[in-house]
């Protein structure tokens, strides 16, 4: 029996008590696949990256060893993203290559998981055109991966196990982190905002906060293990606690974490609707909460924002933006912007350019509108040609890039704090990120270690990075 995704069920939001369940690995299949190798390809956001850290650990418990070339693997798993068509096409392109490989390696096991697995149309396409895919599971039952893989191999038939509704919160999943100094910590899953263009509420489910005790316990363990930076994750991280507590919010959680012995704390992604004055005050108060805020605006036109279902206006966004700039010293604000949303006129687009000129963002992720099946925006009449959308994106990027460089230039000759992440591609240089999340390549005149936090003088600025030299 297959379990297939259902958009109607995925959209349902009701009052539910989510239980906290401790993960238990089935001992009967532990290390069952010793000697087998796996290849994992991850698409999408930081939460997908963190999910892949759990997937690696689960596969390791089964006995698999990771390889970096899918041609050498016995198992290939794609952890997918559905937020934009580009990621969707890349995953299906990879499946095409794997179909060819499976023709040569009959025993190759191929699986797909993540957000694309939650899309009914994707699963229908796999059932119709990609019958060689051995198993598919979604975002809500990642913890079942060991049993799903074992069943797919043992029964030698396609397994589709996708929960349309989120289940209980499963704690204690094993994790193999890809970085020894920076770590992701999930604090809330899902989203209830239902922006008209966004598939995430359907693929990630309703908002469910982890308990503060579980979050703080994980942070304590990371500090004990020597981590220097943690990033609190959620599809709408600002909504933390609203479903679980009467008076404990992300602001309270940030403050509790900031009081611990952790040098750097970040969080993402924020929805402007839930960004409170209390949060801003906490960010401004503690030096180990990094002065770097991602604040997606999506459009500078209040008319388009209404069509997007964003629940704020251009004016209220700017009011919030100004508060953050006023209260948080030296803060760098980044954003997301969509051009070519159905119904966007030249006047609407000019309002977006006007907002960018006003905000002078330190970074921006800019995209052409991508229609996602099952979302309300997919049904809106779209009269803007692709050529015009591409021209608008180019015009927008010219403006945002101007301010990236302008903001970076302001840092020249200043001393910035940098978490060292590795050797740069440039000769005899290291690279790392500043407290405002800017990439910097820098020279050294003495021994330093990956994971150190050092002071670097900025010697020159480019549009997307800085150059510098170690001081002190």
N, C-alpha and C positions, 0 to 999 in steps of 0.2 A: 504493500500500500504506500502510495506517495503522498506527501504533504506539500501542497502547492500554495504559492502566495495569493492573497486575496486583498485587493485595494480597499474594498468596502470595510472589511474587518480591520485592516491596518489603520483606517482613518478613525475608528471608534475611540472615543475618549470617555471614560467613566471613572467614578470614584472606586479605587481598589486599594486594598492593603497588600503591598508587596512584601513578601517574606524575605528575610535574609537567609540564604542557604549556603553552607560551606561545601566547596567542591571536593569530591572524593574520586580519585582515579581508580578505575576498575583493574584490580591486581591481576586478573586473569589474562589481560592483554598487555600488561606492562612489559616492555622490552621484547615484545613478540616479533618485531620486525628488525631485529639487530642485523646489521650488515647492509640494510637497504638505505638508499640515499634520497633526499628530497630537495626540490627547488621551489622557493616561495617568491612570488612576484607581487608587490604591493602597489596599489594605485590609490591616490586620493589624499585625505587629510591626516592630521596628526593622530586622530583616534583610530584610523585604519592602521597607521604605523604601530600604534600601541597594541592593537588587536593582533598584529603579526608577531609582536614580541611574545604574546600568550600562545599563539599558534606554534611558534618555534619550540617553545617549552613542551607543549603537548606532544608534538611529533618526536621530540627527543625522548620523552617518557615512553613512547611506543618503540623506541630503539632506532629511529631514523637518524641519519647524519646529514647535515646540510652541505650542498655543493653550490657553486656559483655559476654553473653552466647547466641549463636544463637538458642538454643533450646527454649528460652523464647521470641523470636522475632516474629513479624508479617511480617516484611520485612527483608530480608537478601540481602546485596549488596556486590559483590566482585569487588574491584578496582584492576585491574590486570596489570601484567608486561609481556612483550613478549621478553625481550632481551636475555633470556637464557631458555633452555628447562626445567630446574629444576623448575623455577617459573611457567611456562606453566603447568607442570604436577601437581604441588601443587594446582593450581586453579581448574583443572579438577577433582582432587581428592576430593576437597571440594564440587564441584558440585555433585559428587557421593553420598556424605553423605547427602547433601540437598535433593537429590531425595528420599532417604529413609525417611527423616523427612517429606517431603511433602506428602508422603503416609499416614502419621499419622495426619498431619495438612493440610487439604484440602485447607484452605484459606491462607496458607503461600504464600507470594509474594517473588520471587527470581529474582534478576537482576545481570547483569554483565556489567562492564564498563571498561574504561582504554585502555591500548595498545593492549591487546589481542582482544578486540572488533574490532580493525581496521584490523585484519587479516581475509582475505577471507576464509581461511581454517577453522579457528575457528568458524566463523559464520555458515559455511556449516555444521560443526559437531554439533553445537547446534541445527540447524534446523532439522538435521537427527536423532540425538541420545538423545538430551536433550530438548524435546518438553515442558517439565514442566517449563523451564525458562520463566518467564513472559515478561522480557524486556532486551534489549541490546542497549547500546549507546556508542559512542566512545569518543575520546579525544577532538574532535573539537566542540562538542555541549553539554558539561557538563552543561552549563547554562540552557539547556532545561530539566534538570532532573525533576523538579516539574511537568511539563506538561506530560512528558513521563510516569512517575509513575501513575499519575492520569488517563491517558488514558488507561494504562494497566489494572488498577483496574476496571474502569468503563466499559470498553468494554469486559473485560474478554477474551482477546485473545493476543497472543504473539506480542510484539512490537519490531521491529528491526529498529533502527534509527541511522545509522552510516554514517557520512559525510566523503567521501573519500578526499575531499579538505577542507582545513582550511577556515574558514569564517573570519568575521571581529573580531577585538580585543574587547572583552567584558570586560569593567571595572566595578568595583563596586560590584563584587560578594560578598555576605556575607561570613564571615569566623569565625569559632570557632577554635581558636588555641589550640593545645594540650600542649603548654608550655607557661608559663607566663613570661619567661625571654629571650627565644631564639625564633627567628621568621624567617621563610622563606619568601623571596620576589622574585617573578618571575620578570625577566627583559627581557627575550627573550624566545620565543617558537620555537620549530622545529629545524631542522638541514638540511643543504645543502651539507654535505660532502660526503654522500653515500659511506662510507667504505664498502667494498664488503661483509663483514660478518654481517653488522648491519641492523636491521629492523627499527630502530628509525626514519630515514627520511620518512618512509612509514606510521608509526603510529602517528608521531607527526607533520608531515607536514613541510612546508618551514620555513625558519628563518623569524620571525616577532618580532621586538623589540617594547617593550612598550615605550611610550614617557618618556623622562627624567623628565618631570613635574609630570607625574603620579607616577613614581617610587619614586621621592624625596618626594612627598606628602605622600605616604604610609610610607616611612621611618620616616618622621616627626610625623606621627600619632603614630607609634610604640615607638618613643622616648618619646612622651607625655604620653603614657600608661606605661612607666617604663621598656621597654625592654632594655636588656643589650647587646644583640648580635643579629645581623642579618646576614643571609646567602643569597647572591644573587644567584638566580638559573637560569639555562638554559641548554638545551641539549648541546649547544656549547656556553657557556657564553662569551667566548672571542670575539665572532662575534657581540656582542651587538653594535647597532648603525649603522652598515654597510648598512643596508637596509633602514635606516630612515634619516641619517644625512650625510653631506659631511665631517665633521671634528669633530665629537663628538663620542668618543669610550668608551669602558669599562674603560680605564685608566682615562678618564675625569670624568666618573660617579663615579668611586671609589674615586677620589680626592674630588668631590663635597660632597660625603657622609662622607668621613673621616673628613672633616671640620666641621661636625655637632657634637652635643654632644652625641655621641654613643660610648660606650667603646670598642666594638668589631665588626669588619666587616670581613666576609668571603665570598668566592665565589666559585662556582663549577657548571659544570665540564669544564675543559679547554681542548681545542685541541691544541697541540703544534704548529700547522700551524698558528694560529691566536695570538700567545703569543708575543706581541711586546716589544721592548726595553722600550718604554714609560710606558707600564704597569709595567714592572719590577721596574723602577725608582719610580713610585708612591707607589708601595707596600713597597719598601725600605724606603721611605721618611716618611710615617705616622705610628706612633706606634699603632694606633687603627685598622690598617689593619693587621690582624693576620699573623704571619710569617709561614703560613702553606699552601702549594700549592699542589694540586692534578694534576699530569701531566702524563696522561696515555701514556705509550710507546707501549704496546701491544706485541711487539717483538723486540729483539735485532739484528735481521737479516735484512739488507736493502733489500734483495731479497724478504723476506716474507712481509716486510712493503709495498713493491710495489704491491704484490699480494693482500694485504689487502686494497689497495687504500688509504693509510695513508698520502701520499704526503710529506713525509720527509724521510730522511735517518737516519741511526744510528748515523752518524757523526754530522748531523745538530741538532739532538735531544740532543746529548751530549754537543754541543756548547751552546744550550739554557739552559740546566741544569746547566752548569758552570756559565753562566751569572747570573742566579737566585741565586745560592749559593754565588756568589761574592758580589752582590748588596744588598741582603736582609739579615740582621744580624740574625744569629741563625735559619735560615729557615729550616723547616722540609718538605721534599718532599715525597709524596706518589705516587703510580702508579697503573695501571692495566696491567696485562700480560695474554695473551692467549697462551696456549701450544697446539700442535697438529693441528695447522691450516693446511688445505690440502696442501700437498707438502713439509711440514716442514721436513727437514732431521736432522740427529743427529748433523751435522755441524751447521745448523741454530740454533738448540736448544742450542748448546754450545756457540754461539754468544750471545744468551739471557742471559745465565749464566754469561758470561763475562761482559755484560753491568751491570747486577745486582751487581757483584763484584766491578765494577767501581763506581756505583752510591750510593751503600750502603743505600738504601731507608729506611725511617722511618716507612713506612707501604706499603703494597702491596696487592691488591686483585687479586688472581690468579685463572685462570679458564681453564678447558679443552674446546677446540673449540666446540661450539654448533651450528649446522647448522639450520638456520632459513629459512623457506619456503619463496620463492620469492626474496631472495637475490642472487647476483651473486656467492658468495662463495658456496652456496648450490649445484651448478652445477659442482664445481671443483672436479677432481679425488682425492680421499682420500685413500692413501695406508698405512697410519699409523694405526696400530691396537689400539684398546681401551686399551689393557694391556700396550702397549708402552706409550701411552698418559698418563695413570695413573702413570706410573713409572717416566716420565718426570716431571709431576706435583709434585710428592713427592720429587724429587731431587731439583726442583726449590724452594719448600717450605722450605727445609732444609737450603738453602742459604739465602733466605729472612728473615727467622726467626732468623738466626745468627745475622744479622745486626739490626733487631728490638731490640734484647737484647743489642747488643753492643751500639747502640745509646741511649737507655734508661739508661744504666750503666753510661754513661757520665754525666747524670743529677744528680747522687747521690751526696748529700750534697749541692746541689744548691737550690736557692730559686726561685720558679716558681709562676706565677700568675694563679689563678684558679677561674673559674666561678662555684659556688656551685650549684649542680643540685639536690641533694637529699641525703637521708640517705643510706649508703652503706649496702650491705647484711652482711658485717662484723660488729661485735658488736661495738656499740658506735662510729661508724665512718661515715663520709660523703664521697660523691664522687663528682667529677666534672672533667672538662677538662682544660688542660693547654692552653696557647696561641698557642702552636704547635699541639693542638688537641690530646693530649695524656690523656688517662683515668688515674686518680689518686684517690686512696682511702686514706683518712687521718683522723687522730685523732684530737680532739679539746679539749682545756682546758677552753673555755668560750663559751658563747652563740653566735651562728651565724645564719643567715637566708638563706633559699634557695633563690638564686638569687644574693647573695653577691659575690663580686669579692675579693678574699683574697690571702694572700701570704702563701705559703706552702713550707716547707723544705722537699726535697725528701730524704727519709731515706733508701729506697731499691728499686731496679728495677727488674721487671720480663719482660718476652718477650712481653706481650701485655698490661701491666699496670704498674703503679708506686704505691708505698706506701709512705706516708709522714705524717708530723705533722704540724698543724697550727702554724704560727709564727706571732708576732706583735699583 
